[in-house]
Amino acid sequence: MNQNTIQGLYNIPAQVITGTTETALLVPAAGLYPGFPSPLQAAGTGLQLCWPADVQGADSIDCHPFKVRVVGKAFTGASITLQTKLYQVPYSIVTAGTSATLANDNVALSNAASAAFTGWANFILEAQFLWDSSSQKLNTSFSTSLNQVNGAAVVPTSSIVSISYTAGNPINNLNFLPSFTFGTANAANSVTVTEFTLERL
């Protein structure tokens, strides 16, 4: 966290992911994390970062870069790979509470699966974005993605995201959600997100 951070979640409780299905970061159950569940983000739905209400429609966002960062550690019960992604979530999907299905979210940044590892490993997924109100497009202007597994970095791939905006509330579609995919099912597999932040640059 730094003085440019405008939204941040830290040390989110570990999320067990026993299968190989791509799984969104989920809102913890009541009593596990301060402020969640909330009226907009119910327990078990996707845990996304959203722009605060005090900057909705602000010129400070229009064609000014910002960054989204997801940092954490993963645990595997055997020699297993891990893939991380970052999605942009439309506001209609946030309010419907269906972001965790990922089907109606847009991939903003994805990296290849890591090398297989056993036990603990750390990861960071970071993207720099640029949005402007004229084109109404969100672009990954510069992005870096590192899946650090026992010293082996994974080269990222990224895609340009184009989204529509709601008149009168133009940046409410700038919501972000990470996901995780383990290559092999195991009852011990889990992910602990230690930092999930949104910051101006």
C-alpha positions in Angstrom: 0.0 0.0 0.0 1.2 3.5 -0.8 -0.3 7.1 -0.9 -1.7 6.3 -4.4 -3.7 3.3 -3.2 -7.4 4.2 -3.3 -8.9 0.7 -2.6 -7.2 -2.3 -1.0 -7.9 -5.6 0.7 -5.1 -7.3 2.7 -4.6 -10.7 4.3 -7.8 -12.3 3.0 -8.5 -15.7 4.7 -7.2 -18.7 2.8 -9.5 -20.1 0.1 -9.4 -23.9 -0.3 -9.7 -24.9 -4.0 -9.8 -28.7 -4.2 -10.6 -29.2 -7.9 -9.2 -28.1 -11.3 -12.1 -25.7 -12.2 -11.0 -22.1 -12.6 -12.2 -20.4 -9.3 -12.7 -16.7 -8.6 -11.6 -15.1 -5.3 -14.7 -15.3 -3.2 -16.2 -13.1 -0.5 -15.5 -14.8 2.9 -18.2 -15.9 5.2 -19.5 -13.5 7.9 -17.1 -12.8 10.7 -13.9 -13.8 8.8 -13.0 -10.5 7.2 -14.0 -6.9 8.3 -16.5 -5.3 6.1 -17.5 -8.5 4.3 -20.0 -9.7 3.4 -21.6 -6.4 2.3 -24.9 -5.4 0.7 -23.2 -5.4 -2.7 -20.9 -8.4 -2.2 -22.6 -11.4 -0.5 -20.6 -14.3 1.0 -19.6 -16.8 -1.6 -19.8 -14.3 -4.6 -16.8 -12.9 -6.4 -14.7 -10.6 -4.3 -14.0 -7.7 -6.6 -12.4 -4.3 -6.1 -14.6 -1.4 -7.2 -14.0 2.2 -7.7 -15.1 4.2 -4.6 -18.3 6.3 -5.0 -16.4 9.5 -4.4 -14.5 9.2 -7.7 -17.4 8.0 -9.9 -17.3 10.1 -13.1 -14.2 11.9 -11.9 -11.9 13.4 -14.6 -8.9 12.1 -12.6 -9.7 8.6 -14.1 -10.4 9.6 -17.7 -7.3 8.8 -19.7 -5.1 8.5 -16.6 -3.3 5.2 -15.9 -4.1 3.1 -12.9 -2.8 -0.3 -11.6 -4.4 -3.4 -10.2 -2.2 -5.8 -8.1 -2.9 -9.2 -6.7 -0.3 -10.8 -4.4 -0.4 -13.9 -2.4 0.7 -17.4 -1.7 -0.5 -20.8 -2.8 -0.2 -24.2 -1.2 -0.4 -27.5 -3.0 -0.7 -31.0 -1.6 1.4 -32.5 -4.4 3.4 -31.4 -7.5 0.8 -29.2 -9.1 0.7 -26.1 -11.4 -1.1 -22.8 -10.8 -2.5 -20.3 -13.2 -3.7 -16.8 -12.2 -5.9 -14.4 -14.1 -7.4 -10.9 -13.6 -10.9 -10.1 -14.9 -12.8 -6.8 -15.5 -16.4 -7.2 -14.2 -19.3 -5.2 -15.6 -21.4 -3.4 -13.0 -24.5 -5.3 -14.0 -22.7 -8.6 -13.1 -21.5 -7.1 -9.8 -25.1 -6.2 -8.8 -26.4 -9.5 -10.0 -23.9 -11.3 -7.8 -22.8 -13.6 -10.6 -19.2 -12.5 -11.1 -17.8 -15.7 -9.6 -19.1 -17.7 -12.6 -16.6 -15.8 -14.7 -18.6 -16.4 -17.9 -19.7 -12.7 -18.2 -16.5 -11.2 -17.0 -13.7 -10.1 -19.3 -10.2 -11.4 -19.1 -7.9 -8.4 -18.6 -4.7 -10.2 -17.9 -3.7 -13.9 -17.8 -0.5 -15.8 -17.4 0.5 -19.3 -18.4 0.4 -22.1 -15.9 3.4 -22.1 -13.5 5.9 -24.9 -13.2 4.6 -27.6 -10.9 5.4 -27.2 -7.3 4.8 -28.9 -3.9 4.0 -27.0 -0.8 4.2 -23.2 -0.6 4.9 -20.7 -3.4 4.2 -17.0 -3.9 2.7 -15.1 -6.8 2.0 -11.6 -8.1 -0.3 -10.5 -10.9 -0.1 -6.9 -11.8 -1.6 -4.8 -14.6 -1.5 -1.2 -15.6 -4.7 0.0 -17.3 -5.8 3.0 -19.3 -9.5 3.9 -19.8 -11.0 6.9 -21.6 -14.5 8.1 -21.8 -14.4 8.9 -25.5 -13.6 5.4 -26.8 -15.1 3.7 -23.7 -12.4 1.1 -23.9 -10.2 -0.2 -21.1 -6.8 -1.1 -22.3 -3.9 -3.0 -20.7 -1.5 -0.3 -21.6 1.5 -1.9 -19.8 1.3 -5.0 -17.8 3.5 -7.3 -15.8 2.6 -10.7 -14.5 4.9 -12.9 -12.5 4.0 -16.3 -11.1 7.0 -16.9 -8.8 7.1 -20.6 -8.1 10.3 -21.9 -6.6 12.3 -19.2 -8.5 10.6 -19.9 -11.9 8.9 -16.9 -13.5 6.1 -17.4 -16.0 5.7 -15.2 -19.0 2.3 -13.5 -19.1 -0.1 -13.0 -21.9 -2.6 -10.1 -22.0 -5.6 -8.9 -23.9 -7.3 -5.6 -24.6 -10.7 -5.3 -23.0 -13.5 -3.2 -24.5 -16.5 -2.5 -22.3 -19.7 -0.4 -22.4 -20.5 2.2 -19.8 -23.7 3.3 -18.1 -24.7 6.9 -18.9 -24.3 9.2 -15.9 -22.0 6.8 -14.0 -19.2 6.1 -16.5 -16.6 4.3 -14.5 -18.8 1.9 -12.5 -17.7 -0.9 -14.9 -14.1 -0.7 -13.7 -14.4 -3.6 -11.2 -11.7 -6.3 -11.0 -11.6 -9.9 -9.8 -8.8 -12.5 -9.7 -9.1 -16.2 -10.4 -7.0 -19.3 -9.8 -6.7 -22.6 -11.5 -4.8 -25.6 -10.1 -3.6 -28.2 -12.6 -4.5 -31.2 -10.5 -7.2 -31.7 -7.9 -6.0 -32.1 -4.3 -7.8 -31.5 -1.0 -4.9 -29.5 0.4 -4.8 -26.9 -2.4 -5.4 -23.3 -1.3 -4.7 -19.7 -2.1 -4.2 -16.9 0.4 -4.4 -13.3 -1.1 -2.2 -11.0 1.0 -2.7 -7.9 -1.2 -5.4 -6.9 -3.7 -5.1 -3.2 -4.5 -6.2 -0.5 -6.9 -4.0 2.6 -7.3 -3.6 5.7 -9.3 -0.3 6.2 -11.1 
